[in-house]
Amino acid sequence: MILRGVLDYSLGNMLCIRGFARMGNLAIVSKADESYQRDLIKEHKKEVLDFLRKKETLFFPEIILSYSIDDLQFGGENFKYNDKFLRITTKTNRYANKNDTRGKDSIQIATINLKPQHFGFYDENRPDYEQHVTGFDGHLMFDEDKNKIFNRIDGNHRLSAADEERDDSIQDLITPFCLLLLPKASENRTTEILEKTIFHNINYKHIPLKKEHHYKMMIGDETIFNDDELSDDFGEEYYRSRLYLQTYNYDEFSGLKEALAGNIYTFTHDLQKLLLDEGQADYFETVYRALKLINKIYNNHEQLLQHQHYGLLIAFVYFSVRKDKALSEKELNAFAYWVVENFVYEIAKKDANSIIGMYKNIIERRYKEIFISMDFSKNHKATYQAIEGVVDAINQENSTTIKLCPVRIDQFKTGYSYKLDDEIFKQIEKCGLMIADLSGNNVNVYQEVGFAMGLNNNNTDKENILLLKKDTEKNKSADSEVGFNLRSTKQLRFTGTENLRKSLKEELLEYYKLSVL
């Protein structure tokens, strides 16, 4: 294989060859240093391949490779280098016009000839050698373990995608490259140190364009890209973000002011991307209603009012509108409580997905806990065992991986710094459902029910309290033994434990939307 380019010192310091070659060829003869290069993850690979297939706007800076040579001396014309893997020769082109901005009247054209005997190429003495070497299918003519003599400094993800993709339209892309010729040792600096230093300088010395500036330019300026171009060239989430911002205004949400400050386009784009990935694209009005509710919740928490974590706000919206189970207002308040208690708003990385994943895998299971409020004396032991048996049966008969667990505060262990009443109220607030047995007319049970009802006064979820009452006399009205103020709360009357098990199981299956196998 032959590569050609211009040979010169870049910035008067690094000797390099700049040219063009097939992307497939560059991929097959180069490798990444795993000590500092990142692997190409599956999701990013798809993005890179999609980008490479967009011909109209396809452009990127040159791929930067390096090769270590034994003797680096280039002070004049006709630079030559030769080792067992490659041979570099140069030809000087002179120009009559002396106005070259480099102050020179010549240019060095370098030819890099990769030696076929070390790569499994065709023998160069064969008549068809030039045809095969210059137009080879890179995946068929090489022993790949031997081919990768160049190190990738910049452009690894582009080459990795090409390395794995057999699509000729990508393999054949004529790609700009820069091959740095590095001495094996220079002033006690090895080639590896030089490569890592250059990698660092390329990737970290520049001031990156902030996401907000990028999205504002792409989404906010319709004179650059019309709606069709925005959707086709960059993704539907860009178009939907523009459409949402044209339809709704965030100014009315005073409680979200800090979270959205300087992040309006980023928040909108990342939210729309998440909803599209979840198959929830047509949710504009739902998102707007969710933001109104979240604004109300933020106004109840000073910590949320002050934070600038737009990723956390995306997580709030996601849980408000998700298809499988949108959180009720009470559950969103519990989510806010968890965020504040665990300082989630202080997480530096503004990534909604990590918060959503953490909440789904760890915290959300708590909303499948049932707070049991009852007299736990021996006289009511059978009632508790019936409740426990129903929950166990539901767990065994359904495929849900998050179990229903009755929470008895008398069995709850906590540190010495908490008051029992505080711990009870915290558990009631965090649990998704309360089952309160009023059969014993226990004052504490009524107090706990009252607290739960107080929580519900400011929430839309009114079905999360289930009252149990064992009937001792016939023909009594439903509220005669529980109090008229509990008339609107769902009550489950029972005469014995078997009757309780049957009725309670039906109620729980309906509440948790579970289907019996």
C-alpha positions as CSV (number, residue, x, y, z in Angstrom):
1,M,0.0,0.0,0.0
2,I,1.2,3.5,-0.8
3,L,0.4,6.7,1.0
4,R,1.4,10.1,-0.3
5,G,1.4,13.6,1.2
6,V,3.4,16.8,1.8
7,L,6.4,16.5,4.1
8,D,7.3,19.5,6.3
9,Y,7.7,20.6,9.9
10,S,4.5,21.7,11.5
11,L,4.9,24.9,13.5
12,G,8.6,24.4,13.0
13,N,8.7,21.5,15.5
14,M,7.1,18.2,14.4
15,L,8.0,16.5,11.2
16,C,4.9,15.2,9.5
17,I,3.4,14.0,6.3
18,R,0.0,15.5,5.4
19,G,-2.1,13.8,2.7
20,F,-5.3,11.9,1.8
21,A,-6.1,8.2,1.8
22,R,-9.0,5.8,1.8
23,M,-10.5,5.6,5.3
24,G,-10.5,1.8,5.2
25,N,-6.7,1.8,4.5
26,L,-6.0,4.2,7.3
27,A,-8.1,2.0,9.7
28,I,-6.4,-1.2,8.7
29,V,-2.8,0.0,9.3
30,S,-3.3,1.9,12.6
31,K,-4.3,1.1,16.1
32,A,-5.3,2.9,19.3
33,D,-3.2,3.0,22.4
34,E,-5.6,1.6,25.0
35,S,-3.8,3.4,27.9
36,Y,-5.3,6.7,26.8
37,Q,-7.7,6.1,24.0
38,R,-11.4,5.4,24.7
39,D,-13.1,2.4,23.3
40,L,-15.9,3.0,20.8
41,I,-19.2,2.2,22.6
42,K,-22.1,0.8,20.7
43,E,-24.3,3.9,20.8
44,H,-21.4,6.2,19.7
45,K,-20.5,3.8,16.9
46,K,-24.0,4.2,15.4
47,E,-23.7,8.0,15.7
48,V,-20.3,8.0,13.9
49,L,-21.5,5.7,11.1
50,D,-24.7,7.9,10.6
51,F,-22.4,11.0,10.5
52,L,-20.1,9.3,7.9
53,R,-23.0,8.5,5.7
54,K,-24.3,12.1,5.5
55,K,-22.5,13.3,2.4
56,E,-23.7,16.8,2.0
57,T,-22.4,18.1,5.4
58,L,-19.7,15.5,6.0
59,F,-16.4,17.1,7.1
60,F,-13.9,16.6,9.9
61,P,-10.3,17.6,10.5
62,E,-7.5,15.3,9.6
63,I,-6.9,11.9,11.3
64,I,-3.6,12.2,13.2
65,L,-1.3,9.1,13.3
66,S,2.2,8.6,14.5
67,Y,5.2,6.4,13.6
68,S,8.4,6.0,15.5
69,I,11.6,6.2,13.4
70,D,15.2,5.4,14.3
71,D,17.0,8.3,12.8
72,L,15.2,11.6,12.3
73,Q,17.2,14.0,10.2
74,F,15.6,16.3,7.8
75,G,17.3,19.6,7.0
76,G,17.2,19.8,3.3
77,E,15.9,18.0,0.2
78,N,15.2,14.4,-0.6
79,F,14.4,13.0,2.8
80,K,14.7,9.2,2.9
81,Y,13.8,6.6,5.6
82,N,13.8,2.9,5.5
83,D,13.1,0.1,7.9
84,K,11.6,-3.4,7.8
85,F,8.0,-2.1,7.7
86,L,8.1,0.9,5.3
87,R,10.1,3.0,3.1
88,I,9.7,6.8,2.8
89,T,11.1,8.7,-0.2
90,T,10.5,12.3,-1.3
91,K,10.5,14.3,-4.4
92,T,11.1,18.0,-4.5
93,N,8.8,20.2,-6.6
94,R,10.1,23.7,-7.4
95,Y,8.1,26.8,-8.3
96,A,9.2,29.8,-10.3
97,N,6.9,32.1,-8.3
98,K,8.7,33.1,-5.1
99,N,5.7,34.4,-3.2
100,D,4.9,31.3,-1.3
101,T,3.9,32.4,2.2
102,R,6.3,29.9,3.7
103,G,9.2,31.7,2.2
104,K,10.2,28.7,0.2
105,D,10.2,28.0,-3.6
106,S,9.8,24.2,-3.3
107,I,7.6,21.6,-1.6
108,Q,8.5,18.0,-0.6
109,I,6.1,15.2,-1.8
110,A,6.6,12.1,0.3
111,T,5.7,8.6,-0.7
112,I,5.2,6.0,2.1
113,N,5.5,2.5,0.7
114,L,4.4,-0.2,3.2
115,K,6.5,-3.2,2.4
116,P,4.4,-6.1,1.3
117,Q,6.6,-8.9,2.7
118,H,5.8,-7.8,6.2
119,F,2.0,-7.3,5.7
120,G,1.0,-10.3,3.6
121,F,0.7,-8.1,0.5
122,Y,1.2,-9.5,-3.0
123,D,4.9,-9.9,-4.0
124,E,6.0,-6.6,-5.5
125,N,7.7,-8.5,-8.3
126,R,4.4,-9.8,-9.6
127,P,2.9,-7.9,-12.6
128,D,-0.3,-7.2,-10.8
129,Y,1.3,-5.9,-7.7
130,E,0.5,-2.2,-8.2
131,Q,-3.1,-3.0,-9.0
132,H,-3.6,-5.0,-5.9
133,V,-1.6,-2.8,-3.5
134,T,-3.1,0.5,-4.5
135,G,-6.7,-0.7,-4.8
136,F,-6.8,-3.5,-2.3
137,D,-9.7,-4.5,-0.1
138,G,-8.1,-3.8,3.2
139,H,-9.9,-6.5,5.1
140,L,-8.8,-9.3,2.7
141,M,-5.1,-8.8,1.9
142,F,-3.6,-8.3,5.4
143,D,-2.7,-10.2,8.5
144,E,-4.3,-7.5,10.7
145,D,-2.1,-8.3,13.7
146,K,0.9,-7.2,11.8
147,N,-0.6,-4.4,9.8
148,K,-1.2,-1.9,12.6
149,I,2.1,-0.1,12.6
150,F,0.8,3.4,13.0
151,N,-0.6,4.7,16.3
152,R,-3.8,6.7,16.4
153,I,-3.5,10.0,18.3
154,D,-6.7,11.7,17.1
155,G,-9.7,10.3,15.1
156,N,-9.7,6.9,16.8
157,H,-13.5,6.6,16.9
158,R,-13.9,7.4,13.2
159,L,-11.3,4.8,12.3
160,S,-12.7,2.3,14.8
161,A,-16.1,2.6,13.2
162,A,-14.6,2.1,9.7
163,D,-12.5,-0.8,11.0
164,E,-15.7,-2.7,12.0
165,E,-18.0,-1.6,9.2
166,R,-17.7,-3.4,5.9
167,D,-19.7,-0.7,4.0
168,D,-17.7,0.3,0.9
169,S,-19.2,3.8,1.0
170,I,-17.4,4.3,4.3
171,Q,-14.3,2.3,3.5
172,D,-13.8,4.3,0.3
173,L,-14.1,7.8,1.8
174,I,-11.0,9.8,0.9
175,T,-9.8,11.0,4.3
176,P,-7.3,13.7,5.3
177,F,-4.5,12.4,7.5
178,C,-1.4,13.7,9.2
179,L,1.4,11.2,10.0
180,L,3.8,12.4,12.7
181,L,7.3,11.1,12.4
182,L,8.5,10.9,15.9
183,P,12.0,10.0,17.1
184,K,12.2,7.0,19.3
185,A,13.9,9.1,22.0
186,S,14.3,12.9,22.2
187,E,15.7,14.6,25.2
188,N,14.7,11.7,27.5
189,R,11.1,11.8,26.1
190,T,10.0,8.5,24.6
191,T,7.6,8.3,21.6
192,E,4.8,7.1,23.9
193,I,5.2,10.3,26.1
194,L,5.2,12.5,23.0
195,E,2.0,10.8,21.7
196,K,0.2,11.2,25.0
197,T,1.3,14.8,25.3
198,I,0.1,15.6,21.8
199,F,-3.2,13.8,22.5
200,H,-3.7,15.9,25.6
201,N,-2.9,19.1,23.8
202,I,-5.4,18.3,21.0
203,N,-8.2,17.3,23.3
204,Y,-7.8,19.5,26.4
205,K,-5.9,22.7,25.6
206,H,-8.8,24.2,23.5
207,I,-11.8,25.9,25.1
208,P,-14.7,23.6,24.1
209,L,-17.9,25.0,22.7
210,K,-20.6,24.8,25.4
211,K,-23.6,22.6,24.6
212,E,-25.9,25.6,25.1
213,H,-24.1,27.6,22.4
214,H,-24.1,24.7,20.0
215,Y,-27.8,24.0,20.5
216,K,-28.8,27.7,20.3
217,M,-27.0,28.0,17.0
218,M,-28.5,24.9,15.5
219,I,-32.1,25.1,17.0
220,G,-32.6,28.8,17.5
221,D,-31.4,30.2,14.2
222,E,-33.8,29.2,11.4
223,T,-31.8,31.0,8.8
224,I,-29.0,28.4,9.0
225,F,-31.1,25.2,8.9
226,N,-34.8,24.9,8.0
227,D,-37.0,22.4,9.8
228,D,-36.4,19.6,7.3
229,E,-32.7,20.1,7.2
230,L,-32.5,20.2,11.0
231,S,-34.4,16.9,11.3
232,D,-32.8,15.1,8.4
233,D,-29.2,16.1,9.0
234,F,-29.0,16.2,12.8
235,G,-31.9,14.3,14.2
236,E,-35.6,14.6,15.0
237,E,-34.9,15.8,18.6
238,Y,-33.4,19.1,17.1
239,Y,-36.6,19.8,15.1
240,R,-38.9,18.9,18.0
241,S,-36.9,21.2,20.3
242,R,-37.3,24.0,17.9
243,L,-41.1,23.3,17.7
244,Y,-41.5,23.1,21.4
245,L,-39.7,26.4,22.0
246,Q,-41.8,28.0,19.4
247,T,-45.0,26.8,21.1
248,Y,-44.2,27.2,24.8
249,N,-42.4,29.7,27.0
250,Y,-40.5,28.8,30.2
251,D,-40.8,32.3,31.7
252,E,-44.0,31.4,33.6
253,F,-42.1,28.8,35.7
254,S,-40.5,31.0,38.4
255,G,-39.5,28.0,40.4
256,L,-37.4,26.6,37.5
257,K,-35.6,29.8,36.7
258,E,-32.2,28.7,38.1
259,A,-32.3,25.2,36.6
260,L,-33.0,26.7,33.2
261,A,-30.7,29.7,33.4
262,G,-28.3,29.4,30.5
263,N,-29.5,25.9,29.7
264,I,-32.9,26.5,27.9
265,Y,-31.8,24.9,24.6
266,T,-29.7,22.2,26.2
267,F,-32.6,21.2,28.5
268,T,-35.1,21.2,25.7
269,H,-32.9,19.2,23.4
270,D,-31.8,16.6,26.0
271,L,-35.4,16.2,27.1
272,Q,-36.7,15.7,23.6
273,K,-33.9,13.2,22.9
274,L,-34.8,11.2,26.0
275,L,-38.5,11.1,25.2
276,L,-37.8,10.1,21.6
277,D,-35.6,7.3,22.8
278,E,-38.4,6.2,25.1
279,G,-41.0,6.3,22.3
280,Q,-42.8,9.3,23.8
281,A,-42.4,11.9,21.1
282,D,-45.9,13.4,21.0
283,Y,-46.0,14.7,24.6
284,F,-45.8,18.4,24.2
285,E,-48.9,19.3,26.1
286,T,-48.1,16.6,28.7
287,V,-44.6,18.0,29.2
288,Y,-46.1,21.5,29.7
289,R,-48.5,20.3,32.4
290,A,-45.7,18.3,34.0
291,L,-43.6,21.5,34.2
292,K,-46.4,23.3,35.9
293,L,-46.6,20.7,38.6
294,I,-42.8,20.4,38.9
295,N,-42.7,24.2,39.3
296,K,-45.0,23.9,42.2
297,I,-42.9,21.2,43.8
298,Y,-39.7,23.2,43.3
299,N,-41.3,26.2,45.0
300,N,-41.7,24.0,48.1
301,H,-37.9,23.2,48.4
302,E,-35.4,25.9,48.8
303,Q,-32.6,23.6,47.6
304,L,-34.3,22.9,44.3
305,L,-35.1,26.5,43.8
306,Q,-31.4,27.4,43.9
307,H,-29.8,24.6,42.0
308,Q,-28.8,24.8,38.3
309,H,-29.0,21.1,37.6
310,Y,-31.0,20.9,34.3
311,G,-30.4,17.1,34.2
312,L,-32.4,16.8,37.4
313,L,-35.2,18.8,36.0
314,I,-35.3,16.4,33.0
315,A,-35.5,13.5,35.4
316,F,-38.5,15.1,37.1
317,V,-40.2,15.6,33.7
318,Y,-39.4,12.0,32.6
319,F,-41.0,10.5,35.7
320,S,-44.0,12.8,35.3
321,V,-44.8,11.7,31.7
322,R,-43.3,8.2,31.2
323,K,-45.5,5.7,29.4
324,D,-45.2,2.7,31.7
325,K,-46.0,4.4,34.9
326,A,-46.0,8.2,35.4
327,L,-45.5,9.2,39.0
328,S,-48.5,10.8,40.8
329,E,-48.1,14.1,42.5
330,K,-47.5,12.4,45.8
331,E,-44.8,10.2,44.3
332,L,-43.2,13.2,42.6
333,N,-43.1,14.9,46.0
334,A,-41.5,11.8,47.5
335,F,-39.0,11.9,44.6
336,A,-38.2,15.5,45.5
337,Y,-37.8,14.5,49.1
338,W,-35.3,11.9,48.2
339,V,-33.4,14.3,45.9
340,V,-33.1,16.9,48.8
341,E,-32.4,14.3,51.5
342,N,-29.6,12.7,49.5
343,F,-28.2,16.0,48.0
344,V,-28.8,14.6,44.4
345,Y,-29.0,18.2,43.2
346,E,-25.3,18.7,44.0
347,I,-24.2,16.0,41.6
348,A,-21.7,17.7,39.3
349,K,-22.5,15.8,36.2
350,K,-25.8,17.1,34.8
351,D,-26.9,13.8,33.4
352,A,-30.5,12.9,33.7
353,N,-30.0,9.2,32.7
354,S,-27.8,8.5,35.7
355,I,-30.4,10.0,38.1
356,I,-33.2,8.1,36.4
357,G,-31.3,4.9,36.5
358,M,-30.4,5.3,40.2
359,Y,-34.0,6.1,41.1
360,K,-35.4,3.2,39.1
361,N,-33.0,0.6,40.4
362,I,-32.8,1.6,44.1
363,I,-35.3,4.2,45.2
364,E,-38.4,3.3,43.2
365,R,-38.7,0.0,44.9
366,R,-39.6,1.8,48.1
367,Y,-42.9,2.9,46.6
368,K,-43.9,-0.7,46.4
369,E,-43.7,-0.8,50.2
370,I,-46.9,-0.8,52.2
371,F,-47.1,1.0,55.5
372,I,-49.1,-1.1,57.9
373,S,-50.8,1.0,60.6
374,M,-52.5,-1.2,63.2
375,D,-52.6,-2.5,66.7
376,F,-49.8,-5.1,66.7
377,S,-51.0,-6.8,69.9
378,K,-51.8,-10.6,70.0
379,N,-55.5,-9.9,69.5
380,H,-54.8,-8.6,65.9
381,K,-52.0,-11.0,65.0
382,A,-54.2,-13.0,62.6
383,T,-55.1,-9.8,60.7
384,Y,-51.4,-8.9,60.2
385,Q,-50.6,-12.5,59.1
386,A,-53.4,-12.4,56.6
387,I,-52.0,-9.1,55.1
388,E,-48.5,-10.6,55.0
389,G,-49.8,-13.8,53.4
390,V,-51.6,-11.8,50.6
391,V,-48.4,-9.8,49.9
392,D,-46.3,-13.0,49.7
393,A,-48.8,-14.6,47.4
394,I,-48.8,-11.6,45.0
395,N,-45.0,-11.7,44.9
396,Q,-45.0,-15.3,44.0
397,E,-47.7,-15.1,41.4
398,N,-46.4,-12.1,39.4
399,S,-43.3,-11.5,37.4
400,T,-42.6,-8.1,38.9
401,T,-39.0,-7.9,40.3
402,I,-39.9,-5.2,42.9
403,K,-41.5,-6.9,45.8
404,L,-44.4,-5.7,47.9
405,C,-43.2,-5.4,51.5
406,P,-45.4,-4.5,54.5
407,V,-43.4,-2.0,56.6
408,R,-44.0,-2.3,60.4
409,I,-42.6,0.6,62.2
410,D,-42.1,-1.4,65.3
411,Q,-39.7,-3.6,63.3
412,F,-37.9,-0.6,61.7
413,K,-34.4,0.0,62.8
414,T,-32.9,3.4,62.8
415,G,-30.2,5.5,64.5
416,Y,-30.5,7.0,67.9
417,S,-30.7,10.6,66.5
418,Y,-34.3,10.2,65.3
419,K,-37.6,10.4,67.2
420,L,-40.0,7.6,66.6
421,D,-42.8,9.9,65.5
422,D,-40.5,11.5,62.9
423,E,-39.5,8.1,61.7
424,I,-43.1,7.0,61.4
425,F,-44.1,10.1,59.4
426,K,-41.1,9.7,57.1
427,Q,-42.1,6.1,56.4
428,I,-45.7,7.1,55.7
429,E,-44.5,9.8,53.3
430,K,-42.1,7.5,51.4
431,C,-44.4,4.5,51.1
432,G,-46.7,4.1,48.2
433,L,-49.7,2.7,50.1
434,M,-51.0,2.7,53.6
435,I,-53.1,-0.1,55.0
436,A,-54.7,0.9,58.3
437,D,-56.7,-1.5,60.4
438,L,-59.2,0.4,62.5
439,S,-60.6,-2.7,64.2
440,G,-59.0,-2.0,67.5
441,N,-59.9,1.7,67.5
442,N,-56.2,2.5,68.3
443,V,-55.5,6.2,68.7
444,N,-52.1,6.0,67.1
445,V,-53.6,4.4,64.0
446,Y,-56.1,7.3,63.6
447,Q,-53.2,9.7,64.0
448,E,-51.2,8.0,61.3
449,V,-54.2,7.9,59.0
450,G,-54.8,11.6,59.6
451,F,-51.2,12.4,58.7
452,A,-51.5,10.4,55.4
453,M,-54.7,12.3,54.6
454,G,-53.0,15.6,55.3
455,L,-50.4,14.7,52.8
456,N,-53.1,13.9,50.3
457,N,-54.7,17.3,50.7
458,N,-52.1,18.8,48.4
459,N,-51.8,15.8,46.0
460,T,-53.9,14.4,43.3
461,D,-53.5,10.8,44.4
462,K,-56.3,10.0,46.8
463,E,-56.4,6.2,46.5
464,N,-53.3,5.4,48.5
465,I,-55.0,4.8,51.8
466,L,-57.0,1.5,52.4
467,L,-58.9,1.2,55.7
468,L,-59.6,-2.2,57.1
469,K,-62.4,-2.8,59.6
470,K,-63.6,-6.1,61.0
471,D,-67.4,-6.1,61.3
472,T,-68.6,-7.2,64.8
473,E,-72.2,-6.3,64.4
474,K,-74.5,-6.7,61.4
475,N,-76.5,-4.0,59.6
476,K,-74.2,-1.1,60.8
477,S,-73.5,1.7,58.3
478,A,-70.1,1.8,56.7
479,D,-69.0,4.9,58.6
480,S,-70.6,4.2,62.0
481,E,-67.5,2.7,63.5
482,V,-64.8,4.5,61.7
483,G,-65.9,8.1,61.8
484,F,-67.9,10.2,59.3
485,N,-64.8,12.1,58.2
486,L,-63.4,8.8,56.7
487,R,-66.4,8.2,54.6
488,S,-64.7,9.1,51.4
489,T,-61.6,6.9,52.1
490,K,-61.8,3.4,50.6
491,Q,-62.8,0.9,53.2
492,L,-62.5,-2.9,53.2
493,R,-64.9,-4.6,55.6
494,F,-64.2,-8.2,56.6
495,T,-65.7,-10.8,58.9
496,G,-62.7,-13.2,59.1
497,T,-59.2,-13.7,57.7
498,E,-60.3,-15.7,54.7
499,N,-62.7,-13.0,53.7
500,L,-59.9,-10.4,54.3
501,R,-57.4,-12.3,52.1
502,K,-59.7,-12.6,49.1
503,S,-60.8,-8.9,49.2
504,L,-57.4,-7.5,50.0
505,K,-55.7,-9.4,47.2
506,E,-58.2,-8.0,44.7
507,E,-57.6,-4.5,46.0
508,L,-53.8,-4.8,45.8
509,L,-53.8,-6.3,42.3
510,E,-55.9,-3.4,41.1
511,Y,-53.8,-0.8,42.9
512,Y,-50.5,-2.0,41.6
513,K,-51.9,-2.9,38.2
514,L,-50.6,-6.4,38.4
515,S,-51.9,-9.4,36.5
516,V,-52.1,-12.8,38.1
517,L,-50.1,-15.5,36.2
